[in-house]
Amino acid sequence: MKTFSLIWESFLFAFSALRTNLTRTVLSLLGVTVGIFAIIAVFTLVDSLENNIKSSFDFLGTNVINVGRFPFTNDGRDYPWWKYFRRPPGSFEEYEFFQERLKSAEAVTISVSAGTTVKAGSSAFEGTQITGVVDTYPDVFDVPLQQGRFFTGSEIQAARNVAIIGNEIATTLFPNESPIGKQVKIRGMKFTVVGLFEKEGGGLFEISSKDQTALIPFGAFGKMYYVGGRRGVEPTIAAKGSEEDIGLVALENEMAGLLRAKRGLKPKEENNFALNKTEFVQNAIGSVFDVISAAGWVIGGFSILVGGFGIANIMFVSVRERTNIIGIQKSLGAKNYFILFQFLFEAVCLSLIGGLTGIVLVYFLSFIQLGSLDLVLSFKNIVLGLGVSSIIGVVSGIVPATLAARLDPVEAIRA
């Protein structure tokens, strides 16, 4: 209890010294403020940018493997697109083959997409991505609905003309009213709206979000477009793996084996398909932003270093100014750690005030509108800023505080 009382008294001494020399305090914490502001601002921008970009690729799903002709990556070698172009596209028969035999997947689905215009009365929405789906589509990809429902099994099987439309399409075609039960025209065919997607908002890239997307049954899509073959619209088969399958290794191996058997490939023949994991895109984005974060540390590190030197310089000056007071305190029985804590707390308080000021500046910065990019100051970055401030305070103040604690009381009083 006595130790706690002495520590608290040391803190009060430090706070009193900071308040007495207010001008010097403000000037000395500016370096730390600029440094913390630079680091946390960069990290906030990087985190917000990374989250925005990753959310733009949410349509790829999570823990999903897609069957395609073109691989996402080729391990840094030349990309022989002409060879991939000659590969056969996926088919509905292969989807049914996976449905019957694939054991490592939680769900398998097939979808096919094309760009078109959706009309209702005299209104039209251009640039709609129309996607034909089957009943397993919600088991692999998220289908967040604001109103209505997903297709029933009978609607999928009978290829009925029903649709789920995006928020932007609904706002354009049916302003100020619910689109559920209304009719829209797609390539001259009438579709009844049974569902409305939740509003998603735009991303940084020109990638169609759910706001500009319309889902229809796979069979209904086939009424308007030729599906399959080299001249038709190419469908995509996707399988969702389980959380226990780390890296989706088991799912990938099983899918490769089944597809090779289905396509009649001999043991020595290479795969004429690509199994693309959606995590590849997110990992690639993450690696890019790791480099940017490292650059942020370098940029902010120099500012923090300057701020640390400034605090250390002020603390050396404070020790000299208060040498006589230190001697009196020691002569009255003050322990070395009491003097040490007194100056160390002063350095840490200086650094923390500077850090908090920098974080507050970043918080106000997050209110600036940057188009579709939302700046969000995360709790992780706040803790990081305070942690870095505390460390800088300790490192900058430990040497002056140690020198003050080791002063001889007699010589200190004479100073």
C-alpha positions in Angstrom: 0.0 0.0 0.0 2.9 2.3 0.8 4.5 1.5 -2.5 1.3 2.4 -4.4 1.1 5.6 -2.4 4.7 6.6 -3.4 4.0 5.7 -7.0 0.9 7.8 -7.1 2.8 10.7 -5.4 5.5 10.3 -8.2 2.8 10.6 -10.8 1.4 13.8 -9.1 4.9 15.3 -9.1 5.3 14.5 -12.8 1.9 16.0 -13.7 2.6 19.1 -11.7 5.9 19.6 -13.5 4.2 19.2 -16.9 1.5 21.7 -15.9 4.1 24.2 -14.6 6.1 24.3 -17.9 3.1 24.2 -20.2 4.7 25.9 -23.2 7.7 23.5 -23.1 5.3 20.6 -22.6 3.3 21.5 -25.7 6.4 21.9 -27.9 8.0 18.7 -26.7 5.0 16.5 -27.4 4.5 17.9 -31.0 7.1 15.4 -32.3 5.3 12.4 -30.8 1.9 13.8 -32.0 3.2 14.0 -35.6 4.8 10.5 -35.4 1.7 8.8 -34.0 -0.5 10.7 -36.4 1.6 9.5 -39.4 1.7 5.8 -38.3 -2.0 5.5 -37.3 -3.2 7.5 -40.3 -1.3 5.2 -42.6 -2.5 2.1 -40.9 -6.1 3.4 -40.8 -5.9 4.2 -44.5 -4.3 0.8 -45.3 -6.8 -1.2 -43.3 -9.8 0.7 -44.7 -8.5 0.3 -48.3 -7.7 -3.4 -47.8 -11.2 -4.1 -46.3 -12.9 -2.2 -49.1 -10.9 -4.0 -51.8 -11.5 -7.4 -50.2 -15.2 -6.7 -49.9 -15.3 -6.0 -53.6 -14.4 -9.6 -54.1 -17.0 -11.0 -51.7 -18.9 -12.4 -54.7 -16.2 -15.1 -55.0 -17.3 -16.6 -51.7 -15.3 -17.9 -48.7 -13.6 -21.4 -48.6 -14.7 -21.9 -52.2 -13.0 -23.6 -55.1 -14.1 -22.7 -58.6 -13.7 -24.9 -61.7 -12.5 -22.9 -64.7 -10.3 -22.9 -67.7 -7.9 -20.2 -66.6 -6.0 -20.4 -63.3 -5.7 -17.3 -61.0 -2.0 -17.8 -60.8 0.8 -19.7 -62.6 3.5 -19.6 -59.9 5.3 -16.7 -61.5 6.0 -18.4 -64.8 4.7 -17.3 -68.2 1.0 -17.4 -68.5 0.1 -19.6 -71.6 -3.4 -18.2 -72.1 -3.6 -19.8 -75.6 -3.3 -23.3 -74.0 -5.9 -22.5 -71.3 -8.2 -21.1 -74.0 -8.4 -24.5 -75.7 -9.5 -26.2 -72.6 -13.1 -27.4 -72.4 -15.5 -25.3 -70.3 -17.4 -26.7 -67.4 -20.8 -28.2 -67.9 -24.1 -29.0 -66.1 -23.3 -32.7 -66.4 -20.0 -32.2 -64.5 -22.0 -30.3 -61.8 -24.4 -33.2 -61.4 -21.4 -35.6 -61.4 -19.9 -33.6 -58.5 -23.3 -33.5 -56.7 -23.4 -37.3 -56.7 -19.8 -38.2 -55.9 -18.1 -35.3 -54.1 -17.7 -36.1 -50.4 -15.3 -33.3 -49.1 -17.6 -30.4 -50.0 -20.3 -28.9 -47.9 -22.2 -27.9 -51.0 -21.7 -27.7 -54.8 -23.4 -25.3 -57.1 -23.3 -24.0 -60.7 -24.1 -20.6 -62.0 -23.9 -18.7 -65.3 -23.8 -14.9 -65.9 -24.2 -12.4 -68.7 -24.7 -8.6 -69.0 -28.0 -7.3 -70.1 -30.7 -4.6 -69.5 -33.6 -4.9 -67.2 -36.8 -3.0 -68.0 -40.1 -2.2 -66.3 -42.6 -0.1 -68.1 -40.8 2.9 -69.6 -37.8 2.6 -67.2 -34.7 0.6 -67.9 -31.5 -0.3 -66.0 -28.5 -1.0 -68.1 -25.4 -2.9 -67.1 -27.2 -5.6 -65.1 -25.4 -8.8 -64.4 -28.0 -11.5 -64.8 -27.0 -14.8 -63.1 -28.7 -18.1 -63.6 -28.5 -20.2 -60.4 -29.6 -23.6 -59.0 -31.1 -24.3 -55.6 -27.7 -25.0 -53.9 -26.5 -21.4 -54.7 -27.2 -20.0 -51.2 -25.3 -22.9 -49.7 -22.1 -21.7 -51.4 -22.5 -18.0 -51.7 -24.2 -15.4 -49.5 -27.7 -14.2 -50.6 -28.6 -11.4 -48.2 -32.2 -10.5 -48.8 -33.8 -7.3 -47.7 -37.3 -8.4 -48.8 -38.9 -11.5 -50.3 -37.4 -15.0 -50.6 -35.1 -17.2 -52.5 -36.4 -19.5 -55.3 -38.2 -22.7 -54.3 -37.0 -26.1 -55.6 -40.1 -26.3 -57.9 -39.3 -22.9 -59.5 -35.7 -24.0 -60.2 -36.8 -27.4 -61.6 -39.5 -25.9 -63.8 -37.3 -23.0 -64.9 -40.0 -20.5 -64.0 -39.6 -16.8 -64.8 -38.9 -15.4 -61.3 -36.1 -13.1 -60.3 -34.3 -11.6 -57.3 -33.0 -8.1 -58.1 -30.5 -5.7 -56.6 -31.2 -2.5 -54.7 -30.1 -0.2 -57.4 -32.2 -1.9 -60.0 -35.3 -1.8 -57.7 -34.7 2.0 -57.0 -34.5 2.8 -60.7 -37.4 0.7 -61.9 -39.7 1.0 -58.9 -38.9 4.2 -57.1 -40.6 4.6 -53.7 -42.3 1.3 -53.8 -41.6 -2.4 -53.1 -40.6 -4.4 -56.1 -41.9 -7.7 -54.7 -44.6 -9.1 -57.0 -43.8 -6.6 -59.8 -42.8 -7.7 -63.2 -39.6 -6.9 -65.1 -38.5 -7.6 -68.7 -35.2 -9.3 -69.4 -34.4 -9.8 -73.1 -38.1 -9.6 -73.9 -39.2 -12.1 -71.3 -41.4 -11.2 -68.3 -40.1 -12.1 -64.8 -41.9 -11.8 -61.5 -39.7 -10.3 -58.7 -39.8 -12.5 -55.6 -36.8 -11.1 -53.7 -34.7 -7.9 -53.2 -31.0 -7.9 -52.2 -29.8 -5.9 -49.3 -28.1 -2.7 -50.3 -24.4 -3.3 -50.7 -22.9 0.0 -51.9 -20.1 0.5 -54.4 -16.5 -0.6 -54.2 -13.2 0.8 -55.4 -13.3 -1.2 -58.6 -15.7 -1.4 -61.4 -17.0 -4.7 -60.2 -20.8 -5.3 -60.3 -22.1 -5.5 -56.7 -25.3 -7.2 -55.7 -27.0 -3.8 -56.2 -26.7 -4.3 -60.0 -27.2 -8.0 -60.0 -30.3 -10.1 -60.8 -30.7 -13.8 -60.1 -33.0 -16.1 -62.1 -33.3 -19.9 -62.2 -30.6 -21.7 -64.3 -33.1 -23.1 -66.7 -34.7 -19.7 -67.2 -31.3 -18.3 -68.2 -31.0 -21.1 -70.7 -34.2 -19.8 -72.4 -32.4 -16.6 -73.3 -28.8 -17.7 -73.8 -27.0 -20.7 -75.2 -25.2 -22.2 -72.2 -22.1 -24.3 -72.5 -19.7 -25.0 -75.4 -17.1 -22.7 -76.8 -19.7 -20.4 -78.4 -22.1 -20.3 -75.5 -22.0 -18.6 -72.1 -19.6 -20.6 -69.9 -21.0 -21.8 -66.6 -19.0 -21.9 -63.4 -19.0 -24.8 -61.0 -18.1 -23.9 -57.3 -17.7 -26.1 -54.3 -17.6 -24.9 -50.7 -15.1 -26.6 -48.4 -15.4 -27.2 -44.6 -13.6 -25.2 -42.0 -11.8 -28.3 -40.8 -10.2 -28.7 -44.3 -7.2 -26.3 -43.8 -6.2 -24.9 -47.2 -9.0 -26.9 -48.8 -6.4 -29.6 -49.7 -8.7 -32.5 -49.4 -11.4 -30.9 -51.4 -9.0 -29.8 -54.1 -7.5 -33.3 -54.4 -10.9 -35.0 -54.6 -12.3 -32.5 -57.2 -9.2 -32.9 -59.3 -9.4 -36.7 -59.2 -13.2 -36.8 -60.0 -12.9 -34.3 -62.8 -10.0 -36.1 -64.4 -12.0 -39.3 -64.3 -15.1 -37.5 -65.7 -13.0 -36.1 -68.6 -11.2 -39.3 -69.3 -7.7 -38.0 -68.7 -4.9 -40.6 -68.7 -2.5 -40.7 -65.8 0.3 -38.9 -67.7 -1.9 -36.2 -69.1 -1.9 -32.8 -67.4 -5.1 -31.3 -66.1 -7.3 -29.6 -68.7 -9.0 -27.5 -66.0 -8.1 -25.1 -63.2 -9.2 -25.3 -59.6 -9.1 -21.7 -58.3 -9.3 -21.0 -54.6 -10.9 -17.7 -53.6 -8.4 -17.2 -50.8 -5.7 -16.6 -53.5 -7.2 -13.2 -54.3 -7.4 -12.2 -50.6 -3.9 -13.4 -49.8 -2.5 -11.5 -52.8 -4.2 -8.4 -51.6 -3.0 -8.9 -48.1 0.6 -9.4 -49.2 0.5 -6.0 -51.1 -0.8 -4.2 -48.0 1.8 -5.8 -45.8 4.4 -4.0 -47.8 2.4 -0.7 -47.6 2.1 -1.2 -43.8 5.9 -1.7 -43.5 6.4 1.6 -45.5 4.0 3.2 -43.0 6.2 2.1 -40.1 9.2 3.6 -41.8 7.5 6.9 -42.5 6.1 7.2 -39.0 9.2 5.8 -37.4 11.4 8.7 -38.3 8.8 11.1 -36.9 8.5 9.1 -33.7 12.3 9.0 -33.4 12.5 12.8 -33.6 9.7 13.0 -31.0 11.6 10.6 -28.7 14.8 12.7 -28.9 12.8 15.8 -28.2 11.3 14.2 -25.0 14.7 12.9 -23.9 16.2 16.4 -24.4 13.4 18.0 -22.3 13.8 15.4 -19.6 17.6 16.1 -19.3 16.7 19.8 -18.9 14.1 19.0 -16.3 16.7 16.9 -14.3 19.1 19.8 -14.3 16.4 22.4 -13.3 15.2 20.2 -10.4 18.5 18.9 -9.1 18.2 21.0 -6.0 14.7 19.7 -5.3 15.9 16.1 -5.9 18.6 16.6 -3.3 16.0 17.9 -0.8 13.7 15.0 -1.5 16.5 12.5 -1.0 17.6 14.1 2.3 14.0 13.8 3.5 14.1 10.0 2.8 12.9 9.7 -0.7 14.0 6.4 -2.3 15.8 6.1 -5.6 12.8 4.4 -7.3 10.6 7.4 -6.1 12.8 9.8 -8.0 13.0 7.3 -11.0 9.3 7.0 -11.3 8.8 10.7 -10.9 10.8 11.5 -14.1 9.8 8.3 -15.9 6.1 9.1 -15.4 6.7 12.6 -16.7 8.2 11.3 -19.9 5.5 8.7 -20.4 2.8 11.3 -19.7 4.3 13.6 -22.3 4.4 10.8 -24.9 0.9 9.6 -24.1 -0.6 13.1 -24.4 1.2 13.4 -27.8 0.0 10.0 -28.9 -3.6 10.7 -27.8 -3.5 14.0 -29.7 -2.3 12.2 -32.9 -5.1 9.5 -32.5 -7.8 12.3 -32.1 -6.5 13.9 -35.3 -6.8 10.6 -37.1 -10.3 10.2 -35.7 -11.3 13.6 -37.2 -9.6 12.6 -40.4 -11.9 9.6 -40.7 -14.9 11.9 -41.2 -13.4 13.1 -44.6 -15.4 11.7 -47.5 -13.2 9.8 -49.9 -15.7 8.6 -52.4 -16.6 4.9 -51.8 -13.7 4.5 -49.4 -14.8 4.6 -45.7 -12.0 5.4 -43.3 -12.5 3.6 -40.0 -10.2 4.1 -37.0 -10.2 0.6 -35.5 -9.7 -0.3 -31.8 -6.6 -2.2 -32.8 -5.0 0.9 -34.2 -5.9 3.0 -31.1 -4.3 0.4 -28.9 -1.3 0.3 -31.2 -0.9 4.1 -31.0 -1.1 4.2 -27.2 1.3 1.3 -27.0 3.9 2.9 -29.2 3.5 6.2 -27.3 4.1 4.4 -24.0 7.2 2.6 -25.3 8.6 5.9 -26.7 8.0 7.6 -23.3 9.8 4.8 -21.4 12.7 4.7 -23.8 13.1 8.5 -23.9 12.8 8.9 -20.1 14.7 6.0 -18.7 18.2 7.5 -19.0 17.3 10.9 -17.6 15.3 9.3 -14.8 18.1 6.9 -13.9 20.6 9.8 -13.7 18.2 11.7 -11.5 17.7 8.7 -9.2 21.5 8.2 -8.8 22.3 11.8 -7.8 24.1 12.2 -4.5 21.8 14.2 -2.1 24.5 16.4 -0.8 25.9 17.4 -4.2 22.4 17.8 -5.5 21.4 20.3 -2.7 24.6 22.3 -3.4 23.7 22.5 -7.2 
